Amino acid sequence: MNKRGVHKFFPVAVQTSEIEDGAKLNKSIIEEITKIRGTVPNSLPEAWSCNLYTTISSGINLLDQPAFASLQQHILTEAAAFAEVYGLDFASYPPRITECWVNVYGQGDSQEAHNHANSVISGIYYVAAPEGCGELLFHAPMSDTMLVPPTTGPNNFNTPLVALQPQAGEMVLFRSWLRHSVKPTRSKEERISIAFNITM
């Protein structure tokens, strides 16, 4: 029998973290987001082919608001743990949160596949994730190949995407080059998330 070995050379890591005081944190964040939505117009970029409320192009950084101080600490703590997975040198090159914005998805809202340029780590924190809200989809780096061969079944080597069901109080971290999207929300209740980018 021939000797053979299978080597997993380029794994892609995604970290999910359940924030300990998530329920309390979300209550104060929702109050602040309600105020923001009353004063900050939707800054949906023209290039986005989706429909949702976002502050991404508004010029405000959510982390400048006192209500988000606790969230900022959670982001830095979880990012440090995630950096260890990839061997990123946060000790010599401390992380900086360069952007932080809110996305509010109503019924039928979704977001197309994209990545976050000019960043090292990106993340999402879920403030509200009702049953039936849109799943977060991660697209495999090889999903754009021109030829998709038939398979005997899905596995970690051939699946084109992975779906994560959002949970309120959960934070998801991933490398910024990893393409992701959001499926349409079926729920009549809003799906509220806070996205952020980190560089070194």
Salt bridges, closest charged atoms under 4 A:
ASP21 OD1 - HIS74 NE2 2.99
GLU135 OE1 - LYS183 NZ 3.63
ASP144 OD2 - ARG179 NH1 3.74
GLU190 OE1 - ARG37 NH1 2.86
